[in-house]
Amino acid sequence: TEITTGPPIMNTQIHILDKNKKRVPIGVVGEIYISGIQVGEGYLGKPELTKEKFLPNQFGEGRMYKSGDIGRWTFDGKIQCLGRIDNQIKLRGLRIELGEIENKMEQYPGVSAAIVNKITIEDKEYPESLKQIKNPPKQLYLKGNVKLLKTPGIAIVGARNCTQYGEKMAKKFAKELAEFGITIISGMALGIDSYAHISTLEANGNTIAVIPSGHSNIYPKENQKLYNQILENNGLIITEYQENEKATSNKFLERNRIVSGLALGTLVVEGGKRSGTSVTARLTREQEKLVFCIPSSLENPKGITPNNLIKEGAILVT
C-alpha cells in the first residue's frame, strides 16, 4: 500500500522507542517507529487513522509512523522483532530488513524492560581495554547501551560511608566530566559510587555500572532504583557473573579490576587505609593508567587513601 502523498523525505530512519518516546539502548525492548514520512490528512480516506498512526516527528521533518510492532536492536545493527510483525516493511520503495522473528514469545515484558546480552572475550564487542588487563573476564553480561563500551571513560571510586565533602566532590567531578562527554564508570556501591552515577544521570551524561553479582541479585538492594534509572537513561550495567549469582566479598575485588580496566584513569574521592578504593587505585597503576585524587583534610579518616596516593605520585585535582 502506498502510504505517502507528496514528495518523499529522504532522511527516513527507524527508531525503537520506550513509552515516553525516548530511544532505547541496544537490547532493550521498545516499539518500532519510522520517522521522516510525508503523509496527507486523508490517508486511505481515514483521517482518524492518520492521526493515530502518523505522529509528529520529534526527530526532523515529516511525520513518525507508529508501527505497533515491538522489537529491539541487536549488536550487528539489525532489528529483532518480537511480535506482530512481517519480516519487512515497505515505504515508498524503501525496503527495510527487520531480521529474524520470535513467534513464541509468551508475553510482552514492557517497553522499558531490558534483556541480558552475553559477550565473550572472543567477540568483537568485547572492550579492547579489558583484554589488556591481568585476568580479564572471559565473559560479560550486559544490560543497556553497549555502545558506551566504545566511549572514553573515567572511573570515580570512593568510600561507602563517605563524608558530605566526599559526596559534594563526587557529584561535582562526575557532573563536569559528564558534561565534557566523558563516560563515568563506577561500581554502583553506596556512597561515592552512587553519587557519581546519580550526578552523571542528572547531567544527562553516560554512565557504566559494574556490579559484583548477577543481574537478578542486585547488590546492594538499596540501589535497585539506581539500577533501573541507569537503564532508563541509556546507561550500561555490566557483570561477569551469571544471572542468579549473589555478591560475595571476593567478587567486590574482582569487580574492581573491571572498573579500572574499562577506564582511561581512576579518580579517587575518599577511602580508608585498607579499602576497596585503595585496591582499585593499585589496579589502575598496575594497568599503567593514571590515578587522580581529590585531597582531603588530614583529620578525615576517609581521606587517608587519596592523601597517601598523592604523596606516592598520584595526580592531585581540585
Disulfide bonds with the S-S distance in Angstrom:
none
